Amino acid sequence: MTHSKIRAIHLEDLDSVIEIEQNSFPNPWDQSIFFQLALNGGRFPIDDDTVVIMDVMGKKGSVLGYVAWEEYGEDKHGHILNLAVHSAHRKKGNGQRMLNHCLTSMKSSKIETCELEVRESNHWAIHLYENARMTAVDRRVGYYESEDAIIYALTFD
């Protein structure tokens, strides 16, 4: 059995990533965001203190999913921006594996806290985050236009 590998996004991943994004979210990110991340080897510095990172999970030349997050060095804070798995590869532990990879990467970067927003109706994602010991700490009314976001947070040990 060939295991999937998590690595930085490459330009040749763009078509697959965009397809997963468009099939996973009602308001998908603009393609230019993924292009800039791929062009910069999966690490896009926003300023001297902030970097956006994107990794993909690949197997035999195909992309199974991806995760993108921000790291704020001075605040030692991380923010998970986006996590998606191709519909054919869901419910197989791939989302959990990518989330764990992201959290481990943050800890390696000396990040102390992490947060994310999730649609209140996305029960699969809520289960995923709660399995990772994240806790619901707040709600943003109307964050997703007609739907509230639940804010999840984690403080690293």
Secondary structure, DSSP 8 states (H G I E B T S, - for coil): ----EEEE--GGGHHHHHHHHHHH-SS---HHHHHHHHHTTTEEESSSSEEEEEEEEEETTEEEEEEEEEEETTTTEEEEEEEEE-GGGTTSSHHHHHHHHHHHHHHHTT--EEEEEEETT-HHHHHHHHHTT-EEEEEETTTTSSS-EEEEEEE--
